[in-house]
Amino acid sequence: MSSKGWLNLESAGGMIPESQFFEGDSAFKFLGLTRTQRLYGFIGCLVIGFVLSILGSILLFLGQLGSFAVLYTIGILVSLAGTGFLIGFFTQIKLMFKPVRLVATIVFLGSIGLVFVGAFVLGNEVLCIVFVIIEYLAYTWYSLSYIPYARSAVLKLVGMS
């Protein structure tokens, strides 16, 4: 019996385009998940990661710097793990380290590490917030690389091109 819901990709049949997000082997292929289940897994990881990051941020403002760093980073990593449901971990890593995304990837991953340095080594809340802002900017720049001409448009919008 097929499920009937607002997000039932299986019943849509040929209407769902085979995009890069469903090509190749997912990291969870051995589970035999359908496209809908893979999408649910991705969305679930995204939501769980977001909730963990928000909880960590609340702890930051309550003065619990170490708990913030741990929860926030786990949230980011769970969100990233969700891509395994769509395109697989190895494909994601290959895409992250393409020359067009290399700098954004290094800054993004480095800022995750710097959040720990700011929290555990330096014990500085302001630096942690600065590193989180840098992380989000790097992730935004990374994400824009998947949209044709998006980076150029953003540069033009802020007057840098």
Disulfide bonds with the S-S distance in Angstrom:
none
